[in-house]
């Protein structure tokens, strides 16, 4: 007896086509891949770029606040910061108000990358094929998922 024509019964809520996890995962990977050629030119990774964007806005941050803003734990953030420091884009200094903490500051070289990266968001946005309104809707929905999942 052949099993080729026999399909197991799967409840609707377990059907692959009904899941949001895979499209979200795939879309996230596609967006990160869209950034890659531009970030490769700057010799930085996507997560390093995220750190630099926060520091371009704030110039300095403690590690804890930076981790919260980027939703990254210290085990991920610390080696990333060490690599950015080795490249000369940031400096890490002891926090004078908390001996255990570190203050991360953007350096002159790190700030110089801002002008080289200024067109990256527009280029990546065009690659997605979404309108400005769709970008905003997607961002809002993603932030809602993150907020409700914590």
URQUI-V600938 format. One record per pair of residues at least 12 apart in sequence whose ideal C-beta (glycine too) atoms are under 6 Angstrom apart, sorted by the first residue. I is the first residue (numbers start at 1). J is the second residue. D is the distance in whole Angstrom. If there is no record, write none. Layout:
i->I j->J d->D
i->I j->J d->D
This chain:
i->32 j->46 d->5
i->34 j->124 d->5
i->34 j->127 d->4
i->35 j->124 d->6
i->38 j->120 d->5
i->42 j->113 d->6
i->42 j->116 d->6
i->47 j->80 d->6
i->48 j->84 d->6
i->50 j->70 d->6
i->54 j->69 d->6
i->55 j->106 d->4
i->56 j->114 d->5
i->59 j->106 d->6
i->60 j->103 d->6
i->60 j->105 d->4
i->61 j->104 d->5
i->62 j->95 d->6
i->62 j->101 d->5
i->62 j->103 d->6
i->63 j->102 d->5
i->66 j->104 d->6
i->88 j->109 d->5
i->89 j->107 d->6
i->89 j->109 d->6
i->89 j->110 d->4
i->90 j->104 d->5
i->90 j->106 d->6
i->90 j->110 d->6
i->91 j->105 d->5
i->91 j->107 d->6
i->92 j->104 d->6
